[in-house]
Amino acid sequence: MAKNIMLQGTMSNVGKSLLTAALCRIFRQDGYSAAPFKSQNMALNSYITKDGLEIGRAQAMQAECAGLEPSVQMNPILLKPTTDIGSQVIVNGKVCGNMRAAEYFRHKKELIPDILEAYKELANQHDIIVIEGAGSAAELNLKADDIVNMGLAKLVDAPVLLVGDIDRGGIFAQLLGTLMLIEKDERERIKGLIVNKFRGDKTIFQSGVDILEQRGGVRVAGVVPYIKCDIEDEDSLSDKLGNCSVNGIIDIAVIRLPHISNYTDFDVFLQYDGVSVRYVTRYTALGEPDMIIIPGTKSTIADMRWLRESGFEAAITKAVGRVPIFGICGGYQMLGKKIADPVNSEGGGEIEGMGMLDTETVFAYEKHQTQTTGKFAQVSGALSSLSGLKFTGYEIHMGETVSHEAPLLDCGGAYSGSVYGCYIHGIFDEPEVSAAVIKTLYERNGLRFDGTGIDRRAYKEKQYDILADEIRKALDMELIYKITNGGAE
């Protein structure tokens, strides 16, 4: 049976996901088989495993850090918000249904057997399980039914590292306040504190470390610097979604839909010199980009309505024929003539799309979940350079789209003129594909592109090593191993 260690936070976005990933990588480097585990995740950025099951994107990234194939056991429960008060509930990789928050909270303890079964499968296969909590460890109003923080720690008897974010201020209130609010038996589970995202000279904070240890009665396991490495984000609080400025020769504008999902689809473009990817929230800020991308969304009809009411639809329509427009998943559906949800999978209703492609989408009960490989068809228009290139990716969608246009891929999609759409997340990740797009955009600006395609997989492996190296230097790994082995007090 595997040993374990758990990272809980003082709030959301304190860096638990990256620290979990780093520990998975460090343990792997040290010769152990480590696996990530998050019992319940809430995210619109998701991933499809080889066996067609849906998990949070962060757990897929953490699995890559551990050198493992992502599996549904790493994230047995995934919540994908569909409204401000409701989510699609995914259990063991399959859709269980849509629930309002209150309904889910009434029933979530019924999912404990699924959580424990997933954990047990991982624990039987690996040496160490690195567990990630969610939000704050001291959510007092949610505590009675907790299945992801201290509730889970008790179920699997896990020692805890408590993580605070000094960059957001109030680190003493975060860490010491959390210790004050939780129960005595829960405090006893916390074996180390981590001060994350520190900027500047750490020696200046030594007195802060002393204060935390004296008042909290818990050792500080490390003061982690603000690390500059390019790791895929999952959280809606991601810094990259705030980027709205043009800082490159090539300007790719991604429409930041209210329910945007899988925005990591475009991370590869950020690796190219002279390319900026900005997430646009107002049509007046769209400007004259070199390419417009309409990304995925968990609420296609609602976001189509937002596109229309916000003025984005008119702005995008004006760009037709002037720049390439590419829609992925929900964005692809919006480019068509009609979207209908007769089964109420995303709230029901029907709406006219933007009509840039002769397609119609009807939502069904069954979600399409699969990894996909194939080739681009013989494509014309601005992105004709994609013709015949191989792609890899995955599909996650409720709708089925009927197209009367030329197929974009050998497995579907559509294009007309310089408007393109498909269901494939990760469609740009192959080096030849991303390079073809960037080369085309350079040439359309009268510029020569001398770069080469980015090997996304090799690039990510390098970034994982950078992350692990920096975290290893910042943490007291001797203490971490003692905690993992049950010997630290």
TORRODREN-669572 format. One line per 8 residues: their letters; for each residue y, z, x of N, C-alpha, C. Coordinates in steps of 0.1 Angstrom, whole numbers. Example, Ala and Ser with C-alpha at 12.3 -4.5 7.8 and 13.67 -1.06 7.14 Angstrom:
AS) -57 78 132 -45 78 123 -33 78 132; -22 71 128 -11 71 137 0 79 129
END
This chain:
MAKNIMLQ) -12 0 9 0 0 0 12 0 9; 22 -8 6 34 -10 14 43 3 14; 50 5 24 61 15 24 73 8 18; 83 16 15 95 10 8 108 17 13; 119 10 10 132 16 12 141 9 2; 151 16 -4 159 10 -14 174 11 -11; 181 1 -14 196 1 -13 202 1 -27; 210 12 -29 218 13 -41 232 13 -37
GTMSNVGK) 241 10 -47 255 9 -44 264 18 -52; 276 19 -47 286 27 -55 292 19 -66; 291 6 -65 296 -3 -75 290 -17 -73; 293 -27 -81 289 -40 -79 296 -46 -67; 289 -56 -61 295 -64 -50 299 -56 -38; 291 -45 -35 294 -38 -23 286 -44 -11; 277 -53 -13 270 -60 -3 255 -56 -2; 250 -51 -14 236 -47 -14 226 -59 -11
SLLTAALC) 230 -71 -17 221 -83 -16 220 -87 -1; 231 -88 6 231 -92 20 224 -82 29; 226 -69 26 220 -59 34 205 -59 32; 201 -61 19 186 -63 16 181 -75 24; 188 -86 23 184 -98 31 182 -95 46; 193 -88 51 193 -85 65 181 -76 69; 178 -66 61 167 -57 65 153 -65 64; 152 -74 54 140 -82 53 139 -91 66
RIFRQDGY) 150 -96 71 149 -104 83 146 -96 96; 152 -84 96 150 -75 108 136 -70 108; 130 -66 97 116 -62 97 107 -73 101; 110 -85 96 102 -97 100 103 -99 115; 115 -98 121 117 -100 135 109 -90 143; 107 -78 137 100 -67 144 85 -68 141; 81 -78 135 66 -80 133 60 -75 120; 68 -71 111 63 -66 98 64 -77 87
SAAPFKSQ) 55 -76 77 56 -84 65 65 -77 55; 77 -81 53 86 -74 43 89 -84 32; 91 -78 20 94 -86 8 105 -79 0; 114 -87 -5 125 -81 -14 120 -79 -28; 127 -69 -35 123 -66 -48 136 -61 -56; 138 -67 -67 149 -63 -76 143 -63 -90; 141 -52 -96 135 -51 -109 142 -58 -120; 155 -57 -120 163 -64 -130 176 -69 -124
NMALNSYI) 178 -82 -126 190 -88 -120 198 -95 -132; 211 -94 -131 219 -102 -140 227 -112 -132; 224 -124 -135 231 -135 -127 229 -148 -134; 239 -157 -133 238 -171 -138 233 -180 -127; 233 -175 -114 227 -183 -103 213 -180 -102; 204 -190 -105 190 -187 -105 182 -198 -97; 169 -195 -96 161 -204 -87 147 -206 -94; 141 -217 -92 128 -220 -98 118 -219 -87
TKDGLEIG) 107 -211 -88 97 -210 -78 88 -222 -79; 78 -223 -69 69 -234 -69 61 -235 -81; 58 -223 -87 49 -223 -99 58 -224 -112; 71 -228 -111 79 -231 -123 84 -219 -130; 86 -207 -122 91 -195 -128 105 -192 -123; 114 -186 -131 128 -184 -128 131 -170 -123; 138 -169 -112 142 -157 -106 157 -158 -102; 163 -146 -98 176 -147 -93 177 -154 -80
RAQAMQAE) 188 -161 -78 190 -168 -65 190 -159 -53; 195 -147 -55 196 -137 -44 182 -134 -39; 172 -132 -48 159 -129 -43 152 -140 -36; 156 -153 -41 150 -164 -33 156 -165 -19; 169 -162 -18 175 -162 -5 169 -151 4; 167 -139 -2 161 -128 6 146 -131 10; 139 -138 1 126 -142 5 126 -152 17; 136 -161 17 137 -170 29 140 -162 41
CAGLEPSV) 148 -151 40 151 -142 52 138 -136 57; 129 -133 47 117 -126 51 106 -136 55; 109 -149 55 99 -159 58 89 -161 48; 92 -158 35 83 -159 24 86 -170 14; 77 -175 7 79 -183 -5 84 -174 -16; 95 -178 -22 100 -169 -33 90 -168 -45; 88 -156 -50 79 -155 -61 85 -146 -72; 79 -148 -84 85 -141 -96 83 -125 -95
QMNPILLK) 74 -121 -86 72 -106 -85 84 -100 -78; 92 -108 -71 104 -103 -65 115 -100 -74; 115 -105 -86 125 -103 -96 119 -105 -110; 112 -95 -115 105 -97 -128 113 -98 -140; 126 -92 -140 135 -93 -151 148 -100 -147; 152 -110 -153 165 -117 -151 172 -118 -164; 185 -114 -163 194 -115 -175 204 -126 -172; 205 -136 -181 215 -146 -179 225 -145 -190
PTTDIGSQ) 237 -140 -188 247 -139 -199 250 -152 -206; 250 -151 -219 253 -163 -227 267 -161 -234; 270 -148 -237 283 -144 -243 287 -131 -236; 299 -126 -240 304 -114 -234 295 -102 -237; 287 -103 -248 279 -92 -252 264 -95 -254; 260 -106 -248 246 -110 -250 241 -118 -238; 228 -118 -236 221 -125 -225 208 -131 -229; 204 -142 -222 191 -147 -223 182 -138 -214
VIVNGKVC) 171 -133 -220 163 -123 -212 151 -131 -207; 149 -130 -194 137 -137 -188 128 -127 -182; 116 -127 -186 106 -117 -181 95 -124 -174; 92 -120 -162 81 -127 -154 83 -142 -153; 96 -146 -152 100 -160 -150 101 -168 -162; 98 -163 -174 98 -171 -186 108 -165 -196; 114 -173 -204 124 -169 -214 117 -160 -225; 122 -148 -227 117 -139 -237 125 -141 -250
GNMRAAEY) 138 -145 -249 147 -147 -260 161 -143 -257; 170 -144 -266 184 -140 -264 185 -126 -271; 192 -117 -264 195 -104 -270 209 -100 -268; 214 -93 -278 227 -86 -276 225 -74 -267; 235 -70 -260 234 -59 -250 227 -47 -256; 232 -43 -268 227 -31 -274 212 -32 -277; 208 -44 -282 194 -46 -285 185 -45 -272; 190 -51 -261 183 -51 -249 181 -36 -244
FRHKKELI) 192 -28 -244 192 -15 -239 182 -6 -247; 180 -10 -260 170 -2 -268 156 -5 -264; 154 -17 -259 140 -21 -256 136 -22 -241; 146 -20 -232 143 -24 -218 132 -15 -212; 131 -2 -216 121 6 -210 107 1 -213; 106 -7 -223 93 -13 -226 88 -23 -216; 98 -27 -207 95 -36 -196 90 -29 -183; 89 -16 -183 85 -9 -172 71 -13 -167
PDILEAYK) 61 -15 -176 48 -20 -171 49 -33 -163; 58 -42 -168 60 -55 -161 66 -53 -147; 75 -44 -146 82 -41 -134 72 -35 -124; 64 -25 -128 54 -19 -120 43 -28 -115; 39 -37 -124 28 -46 -121 33 -56 -110; 46 -61 -111 52 -70 -101 53 -63 -88; 58 -50 -89 59 -42 -76 46 -40 -69; 36 -37 -77 23 -34 -72 17 -46 -65
ELANQHDI) 19 -58 -71 14 -70 -65 20 -73 -51; 34 -71 -50 41 -72 -38 36 -62 -28; 35 -49 -32 31 -38 -23 17 -40 -17; 8 -47 -25 -5 -49 -20 -6 -61 -10; 5 -68 -9 5 -80 0 13 -78 13; 22 -68 13 31 -67 24 32 -53 30; 39 -52 41 40 -39 48 51 -30 43; 63 -37 40 75 -30 36 81 -37 24
IVIEGAGS) 85 -30 14 92 -36 3 107 -31 4; 116 -40 4 130 -37 5 136 -39 -9; 140 -28 -16 143 -28 -30 159 -28 -31; 164 -36 -40 178 -37 -42 181 -31 -56; 190 -22 -57 195 -17 -70 205 -27 -76; 212 -22 -87 222 -30 -93 234 -22 -97; 246 -28 -95 258 -21 -99 259 -7 -92; 262 3 -100 264 17 -94 252 26 -97
AAELNLKA) 250 34 -87 239 44 -88 243 55 -98; 255 56 -102 260 68 -110 265 63 -123; 259 53 -130 263 49 -143 257 59 -153; 265 70 -156 260 81 -163 256 77 -178; 263 68 -184 260 64 -197 248 56 -199; 243 50 -187 231 42 -188 219 48 -182; 221 60 -177 211 67 -169 198 70 -176; 198 73 -188 186 77 -195 176 66 -196
DDIVNMGL) 180 54 -196 171 42 -197 171 34 -184; 175 40 -173 176 32 -161 163 27 -156; 162 14 -152 150 8 -147 153 1 -134; 165 2 -128 169 -6 -117 175 2 -105; 180 14 -108 186 23 -97 177 35 -95; 182 47 -98 174 59 -96 161 60 -104; 162 54 -116 150 54 -125 139 46 -118; 142 35 -111 132 27 -104 128 35 -92
AKLVDAPV) 137 41 -84 134 48 -72 123 59 -75; 125 66 -86 115 76 -90 101 70 -94; 102 58 -100 89 52 -104 81 48 -92; 88 43 -82 80 38 -70 82 47 -58; 87 59 -60 89 69 -50 96 63 -37; 108 58 -39 115 51 -28 126 60 -23; 128 61 -9 140 67 -3 151 57 -5; 163 62 -5 175 54 -9 186 54 2
LLVGDIDR) 191 43 5 204 41 13 215 38 3; 226 46 3 237 44 -6 248 36 1; 252 25 -5 261 16 2 275 16 -5; 286 18 3 299 17 -2 307 6 4; 317 1 -2 325 -10 3 339 -5 7; 341 -3 20 354 2 25 365 -8 23; 362 -21 22 372 -31 21 380 -30 8; 373 -25 -2 380 -24 -15 387 -10 -17
GGIFAQLL) 386 -2 -6 394 11 -7 386 22 -13; 390 34 -10 384 46 -17 370 49 -13; 366 47 0 353 48 4 348 63 3; 356 73 5 352 87 3 349 90 -12; 358 85 -20 356 87 -35 343 79 -39; 341 67 -34 329 60 -37 316 67 -34; 315 71 -21 302 77 -16 301 92 -20; 311 100 -17 310 114 -21 310 116 -36
GTLMLIEK) 318 108 -43 318 109 -58 305 105 -64; 298 95 -58 285 92 -63 275 103 -61; 275 109 -49 267 121 -46 269 132 -55; 282 135 -59 285 145 -68 280 143 -82; 280 130 -87 277 127 -100 262 127 -104; 254 124 -94 240 122 -96 233 136 -96; 221 136 -101 213 149 -102 208 153 -88; 204 166 -87 200 171 -74 188 164 -69
DERERIKG) 178 161 -77 166 154 -72 169 140 -68; 180 134 -74 184 121 -70 191 121 -57; 200 131 -55 206 133 -42 196 135 -31; 186 141 -34 175 143 -23 168 130 -19; 169 120 -28 163 107 -25 172 100 -15; 185 103 -15 194 95 -6 193 100 8; 188 92 17 186 96 30 196 91 40; 205 82 36 215 76 45 226 70 37
LIVNKFRG) 238 70 43 250 63 37 253 51 46; 258 41 40 262 29 47 277 26 43; 285 25 52 299 21 50 300 6 53; 302 -3 43 301 -17 45 314 -24 45; 315 -36 51 327 -44 52 339 -38 59; 336 -31 70 347 -25 78 354 -36 86; 367 -35 86 375 -44 95 382 -36 105; 382 -40 118 390 -33 128 381 -26 138
DKTIFQSG) 387 -16 144 380 -8 155 372 4 148; 359 3 149 351 13 143 353 27 148; 357 28 161 359 41 167 369 49 160; 379 42 153 389 49 146 384 56 134; 372 51 129 366 57 117 356 68 120; 355 72 132 345 83 135 348 96 128; 360 99 126 364 111 119 359 109 104; 360 97 99 355 94 85 340 96 84
VDILEQRG) 333 92 94 319 94 95 316 109 94; 323 117 102 321 131 102 324 138 89; 334 133 82 338 138 69 326 135 59; 322 123 59 311 119 50 298 127 52; 295 130 64 283 137 67 284 152 64; 296 158 67 298 172 64 299 175 49; 306 166 42 308 169 28 297 164 19; 290 153 24 279 147 16 266 153 20
GVRVAGVV) 265 159 32 252 164 36 241 154 38; 246 141 41 237 130 43 242 122 55; 233 118 64 237 111 76 242 97 72; 252 92 80 257 79 79 248 70 87; 241 61 81 232 52 88 238 40 95; 251 38 92 258 27 99 272 24 92; 281 19 101 293 14 96 292 -1 99; 291 -9 89 288 -24 90 301 -32 90
PYIKCDIE) 304 -40 100 316 -48 100 316 -59 89; 328 -64 87 329 -76 78 323 -87 85; 311 -92 82 304 -102 89 307 -116 85; 310 -124 95 314 -138 92 301 -147 94; 294 -149 83 283 -158 83 282 -164 69; 276 -175 68 276 -183 56 262 -182 49; 262 -172 40 250 -169 32 253 -172 17; 244 -178 10 246 -181 -4 249 -169 -12
DEDSLSDK) 259 -171 -20 263 -160 -30 256 -162 -43; 254 -151 -50 249 -151 -63 259 -146 -74; 267 -137 -69 275 -129 -78 287 -137 -84; 291 -134 -96 303 -140 -102 316 -136 -95; 315 -125 -87 326 -120 -79 327 -127 -66; 319 -138 -63 319 -145 -50 333 -149 -46; 336 -147 -34 349 -151 -28 352 -166 -29; 341 -174 -28 343 -188 -28 348 -194 -41
LGNCSVNG) 345 -187 -52 350 -191 -65 365 -190 -66; 371 -182 -57 385 -180 -58 392 -190 -49; 385 -199 -42 391 -209 -34 397 -220 -43; 410 -222 -43 416 -232 -52 426 -240 -44; 426 -240 -30 436 -247 -22 429 -258 -15; 436 -269 -12 431 -280 -5 434 -278 10; 423 -276 18 425 -274 32 417 -283 41; 414 -295 36 407 -305 43 412 -319 41
IIDIAVIR) 406 -328 49 409 -342 47 404 -347 34; 391 -343 31 385 -346 18 385 -334 9; 389 -337 -4 391 -327 -14 381 -329 -25; 371 -320 -26 361 -320 -37 365 -309 -47; 368 -313 -59 372 -303 -69 360 -300 -78; 356 -287 -79 346 -283 -89 352 -276 -100; 350 -280 -112 355 -274 -124 349 -260 -126; 357 -249 -125 351 -236 -127 350 -233 -141
LPHISNYT) 339 -236 -147 336 -234 -161 335 -219 -164; 339 -214 -176 338 -200 -179 324 -194 -176; 313 -202 -179 300 -197 -177 293 -205 -166; 300 -208 -155 295 -215 -144 282 -209 -138; 272 -218 -135 260 -213 -129 256 -222 -117; 248 -217 -108 243 -224 -97 254 -232 -89; 265 -225 -86 276 -231 -78 272 -232 -64; 261 -226 -60 256 -228 -46 251 -242 -44
DFDVFLQY) 250 -251 -54 247 -265 -53 256 -272 -44; 268 -267 -42 278 -274 -34 282 -268 -21; 274 -258 -17 277 -251 -4 275 -260 7; 266 -270 6 264 -279 18 276 -286 22; 285 -289 13 297 -297 16 306 -289 25; 306 -276 23 315 -267 31 311 -267 46; 299 -273 49 295 -273 63 301 -285 71; 307 -294 64 312 -306 70 327 -304 74
DGVSVRYV) 330 -308 86 344 -308 91 353 -316 82; 364 -311 79 374 -318 72 372 -319 57; 363 -311 52 360 -311 37 363 -298 31; 370 -298 20 373 -286 13 366 -287 -1; 361 -276 -5 355 -275 -19 363 -264 -26; 369 -268 -37 378 -258 -44 373 -257 -58; 374 -245 -64 370 -243 -78 382 -241 -86; 384 -251 -95 396 -253 -102 395 -246 -116
TRYTALGE) 405 -238 -119 405 -231 -132 415 -236 -142; 425 -244 -137 435 -249 -146 436 -264 -144; 438 -272 -155 438 -286 -153 450 -291 -145; 461 -283 -146 473 -286 -138 471 -285 -123; 460 -278 -119 458 -277 -105 447 -287 -100; 443 -295 -109 432 -305 -105 438 -315 -95; 450 -319 -96 456 -328 -87 449 -342 -86; 448 -347 -74 441 -360 -72 430 -358 -62
PDMIIIPG) 419 -352 -65 408 -349 -56 401 -362 -53; 392 -362 -42 384 -373 -39 371 -374 -46; 367 -363 -53 355 -363 -61 357 -351 -70; 352 -353 -83 352 -342 -93 338 -339 -96; 334 -326 -96 321 -322 -100 322 -312 -112; 314 -315 -122 312 -306 -133 299 -299 -131; 299 -286 -129 286 -279 -125 278 -275 -137; 268 -267 -134 259 -262 -144 266 -250 -152
TKSTIADM) 261 -247 -164 266 -236 -172 255 -231 -180; 256 -218 -184 247 -212 -193 251 -214 -207; 263 -218 -210 268 -220 -224 275 -233 -225; 266 -244 -226 272 -257 -225 282 -261 -236; 278 -257 -249 287 -261 -260 300 -253 -259; 299 -240 -256 311 -232 -255 320 -237 -243; 314 -241 -232 322 -246 -221 327 -260 -223; 320 -268 -231 325 -281 -235 338 -279 -243
RWLRESGF) 337 -270 -252 349 -267 -261 361 -262 -252; 358 -254 -242 368 -249 -233 374 -261 -225; 366 -270 -220 371 -282 -213 381 -289 -222; 378 -291 -234 386 -298 -243 399 -291 -246; 398 -278 -250 410 -270 -253 419 -267 -242; 413 -266 -230 421 -263 -218 429 -275 -212; 426 -287 -216 432 -298 -211 424 -305 -200; 413 -299 -196 405 -305 -185 399 -318 -189
EAAITKAV) 394 -319 -201 388 -332 -205 397 -343 -203; 410 -342 -208 419 -353 -207 422 -356 -192; 423 -345 -184 426 -347 -169 414 -355 -163; 402 -351 -166 390 -357 -160 389 -372 -165; 392 -374 -177 392 -388 -183 401 -397 -175; 413 -392 -172 422 -400 -165 417 -404 -151; 408 -396 -145 403 -399 -132 391 -409 -132; 386 -412 -144 375 -421 -144 379 -435 -138
GRVPIFGI) 370 -440 -129 373 -452 -123 381 -451 -110; 388 -439 -109 396 -437 -97 388 -429 -86; 380 -419 -91 372 -411 -81 358 -410 -87; 348 -407 -79 335 -404 -85 335 -391 -92; 328 -391 -103 327 -379 -111 312 -376 -113; 308 -364 -109 293 -360 -109 291 -348 -117; 282 -349 -127 278 -337 -135 264 -333 -132; 262 -320 -131 248 -314 -128 245 -305 -140
CGGYQMLG) 233 -307 -145 227 -299 -156 237 -298 -168; 243 -286 -171 252 -286 -182 264 -296 -180; 268 -298 -168 279 -308 -165 274 -322 -169; 262 -325 -166 256 -338 -170 256 -339 -185; 252 -329 -192 252 -329 -207 266 -331 -212; 276 -325 -206 290 -327 -211 295 -341 -209; 290 -348 -199 294 -362 -197 290 -371 -208; 280 -367 -216 275 -376 -226 283 -376 -239
KKIADPVN) 277 -382 -250 284 -383 -262 282 -372 -272; 271 -365 -271 269 -354 -281 259 -343 -275; 262 -331 -278 253 -320 -274 251 -312 -287; 238 -310 -290 234 -303 -302 224 -291 -299; 226 -280 -306 217 -268 -304 212 -264 -317; 202 -271 -323 197 -268 -336 188 -255 -335; 183 -251 -324 174 -240 -323 181 -227 -319; 195 -228 -318 203 -216 -315 199 -210 -301
SEGGGEIE) 196 -218 -292 192 -213 -278 204 -208 -271; 216 -214 -274 228 -209 -267 239 -206 -277; 235 -202 -289 245 -199 -299 246 -209 -310; 239 -220 -309 239 -230 -320 251 -239 -321; 250 -248 -330 261 -257 -332 260 -271 -326; 270 -279 -327 270 -292 -322 284 -296 -318; 285 -304 -307 299 -308 -303 298 -322 -296; 309 -329 -297 310 -342 -290 312 -339 -276
GMGMLDTE) 305 -347 -267 308 -346 -253 320 -354 -249; 322 -356 -236 333 -364 -231 331 -379 -233; 318 -384 -235 316 -398 -238 317 -407 -226; 316 -401 -214 317 -410 -202 303 -416 -199; 292 -410 -204 279 -416 -203 273 -418 -217; 265 -428 -219 259 -430 -232 246 -422 -233; 248 -409 -235 236 -400 -235 239 -390 -247; 228 -385 -252 229 -374 -262 218 -363 -258
TVFAYEKH) 222 -351 -260 214 -339 -256 211 -331 -268; 198 -327 -270 194 -318 -280 187 -307 -274; 191 -294 -277 184 -283 -271 171 -280 -278; 161 -275 -271 148 -272 -277 144 -257 -274; 133 -253 -280 129 -239 -278 125 -237 -263; 118 -246 -258 112 -245 -245 121 -248 -234; 122 -240 -224 131 -242 -212 123 -250 -202; 130 -261 -196 123 -269 -186 126 -263 -173
QTQTTGKF) 115 -259 -165 116 -252 -153 107 -258 -143; 112 -265 -133 103 -271 -123 110 -274 -110; 103 -274 -99 108 -280 -87 106 -295 -87; 115 -302 -81 115 -317 -83 118 -324 -69; 110 -334 -66 113 -343 -55 113 -357 -60; 121 -366 -53 121 -380 -58 131 -388 -49; 135 -399 -55 145 -408 -49 156 -412 -58; 167 -415 -53 178 -421 -61 174 -435 -64
AQVSGALS) 178 -440 -76 175 -454 -80 185 -463 -72; 184 -476 -75 194 -485 -69 207 -483 -77; 217 -476 -70 229 -472 -77 241 -480 -73; 249 -483 -83 262 -490 -80 273 -481 -81; 285 -486 -80 297 -477 -82 301 -471 -68; 309 -460 -69 315 -454 -57 304 -448 -49; 293 -443 -54 283 -436 -47 270 -445 -45; 272 -458 -43 261 -467 -42 253 -464 -29
SLSGLKFT) 260 -457 -19 253 -453 -7 241 -444 -9; 240 -438 -21 229 -429 -24 216 -437 -27; 217 -449 -29 205 -457 -34 193 -456 -25; 182 -452 -31 170 -451 -24 168 -438 -16; 178 -429 -15 176 -417 -7 167 -407 -13; 160 -399 -5 151 -389 -11 159 -376 -14; 155 -369 -24 162 -356 -27 151 -346 -30; 154 -333 -30 146 -322 -34 155 -313 -42
GYEIHMGE) 149 -306 -51 157 -296 -59 149 -290 -70; 155 -285 -80 148 -279 -91 156 -280 -104; 149 -280 -115 155 -281 -128 154 -268 -136; 165 -264 -143 164 -253 -153 173 -257 -165; 167 -261 -176 176 -265 -187 168 -264 -200; 175 -261 -211 169 -260 -224 170 -273 -231; 179 -282 -227 181 -294 -235 173 -306 -229; 170 -316 -238 164 -328 -235 175 -339 -237
TVSHEAPL) 177 -348 -227 187 -358 -228 181 -372 -229; 186 -379 -240 182 -393 -241 193 -401 -236; 190 -410 -227 200 -418 -220 198 -433 -223; 209 -440 -226 209 -455 -227 216 -461 -215; 218 -453 -204 224 -458 -192 214 -461 -182; 218 -467 -171 209 -469 -160 205 -456 -154; 193 -454 -150 188 -441 -144 194 -439 -130; 199 -427 -128 204 -423 -115 193 -420 -105
LDCGGAYS) 182 -415 -110 171 -411 -101 158 -417 -106; 147 -416 -98 134 -422 -103 128 -413 -113; 135 -401 -116 129 -392 -126 140 -389 -137; 150 -398 -138 160 -396 -149 174 -396 -144; 182 -388 -151 196 -388 -148 202 -401 -153; 215 -403 -151 222 -415 -156 235 -418 -149; 239 -430 -149 252 -433 -143 258 -445 -150; 271 -446 -149 279 -457 -155 292 -458 -147
GSVYGCYI) 293 -470 -140 305 -471 -131 304 -461 -120; 314 -452 -119 314 -442 -109 313 -428 -115; 306 -427 -127 303 -414 -134 288 -412 -133; 284 -401 -127 270 -398 -124 266 -385 -130; 253 -384 -134 248 -371 -139 233 -369 -138; 229 -357 -136 215 -354 -135 212 -339 -137; 200 -335 -138 196 -321 -140 192 -314 -127; 193 -321 -116 187 -315 -104 197 -306 -96
HGIFDEPE) 193 -293 -96 201 -284 -88 196 -285 -73; 205 -285 -64 202 -288 -50 202 -303 -46; 207 -311 -55 206 -326 -54 213 -330 -41; 222 -323 -36 230 -327 -24 224 -321 -11; 214 -313 -11 210 -305 0 203 -313 11; 197 -324 8 190 -332 19 201 -338 28; 199 -337 41 209 -342 50 215 -356 48; 205 -365 44 210 -379 42 218 -380 29
VSAAVIKT) 215 -372 19 223 -373 7 237 -367 9; 239 -355 14 252 -350 16 260 -358 26; 254 -364 36 261 -372 46 266 -385 39; 257 -391 30 261 -403 23 274 -401 15; 274 -389 8 285 -386 -1 298 -385 7; 297 -377 18 309 -374 26 314 -387 33; 304 -395 38 308 -408 45 315 -417 35; 310 -417 23 317 -425 12 331 -421 10
LYERNGLR) 333 -407 8 346 -402 5 356 -404 17; 351 -403 29 359 -407 41 364 -421 40; 354 -430 38 357 -444 38 366 -449 27; 365 -442 15 374 -445 4 388 -441 7; 390 -432 17 403 -428 22 408 -436 34; 400 -447 37 404 -455 49 401 -448 62; 392 -438 62 388 -430 74 374 -433 78; 372 -431 91 358 -432 96 351 -419 98
FDGTGIDR) 339 -418 93 331 -406 94 321 -407 105; 322 -399 116 314 -400 127 303 -389 127; 303 -380 117 294 -369 117 280 -373 113; 271 -363 114 257 -365 110 254 -356 98; 243 -359 92 239 -351 80 235 -336 84; 238 -327 76 236 -313 79 222 -309 74; 213 -304 83 200 -299 79 202 -285 73; 203 -285 60 206 -273 53 196 -261 56
RAYKEKQY) 183 -265 57 174 -254 59 175 -248 73; 177 -256 83 179 -251 97 192 -243 98; 202 -248 91 215 -241 91 214 -227 85; 207 -226 73 205 -213 67 197 -204 76; 187 -209 83 179 -200 92 188 -194 103; 197 -202 108 206 -198 118 215 -187 113; 220 -189 100 229 -179 94 221 -166 92; 209 -167 88 201 -155 85 199 -146 98
DILADEIR) 198 -154 109 196 -147 122 209 -140 126; 221 -147 124 234 -141 127 236 -128 119; 232 -129 106 234 -117 97 225 -106 102; 212 -109 105 203 -98 110 208 -92 123; 213 -100 132 217 -95 145 229 -86 144; 238 -90 135 250 -81 133 247 -68 126; 238 -69 116 234 -57 109 226 -48 118; 217 -53 126 209 -45 135 218 -37 144
KALDMELI) 229 -43 149 238 -37 158 246 -25 151; 248 -28 138 257 -18 131 249 -6 125; 236 -8 122 228 2 116 221 10 127; 218 23 123 209 31 132 195 28 127; 189 18 134 176 13 130 165 23 132; 167 32 142 157 43 144 157 52 132; 169 55 126 169 63 114 163 55 102; 166 42 101 161 34 90 146 34 91
YKITNGGA) 140 32 102 125 33 103 120 46 100; 127 57 104 122 71 100 123 72 85; 133 67 79 135 68 64 123 60 57; 121 48 62 110 40 57 96 47 58; 95 54 69 82 60 71 81 74 65; 92 78 58 92 91 51 94 103 59; 100 101 71 102 112 80 116 117 82; 126 111 75 140 115 77 144 125 66
E) 152 135 70 157 144 60 172 144 59
END
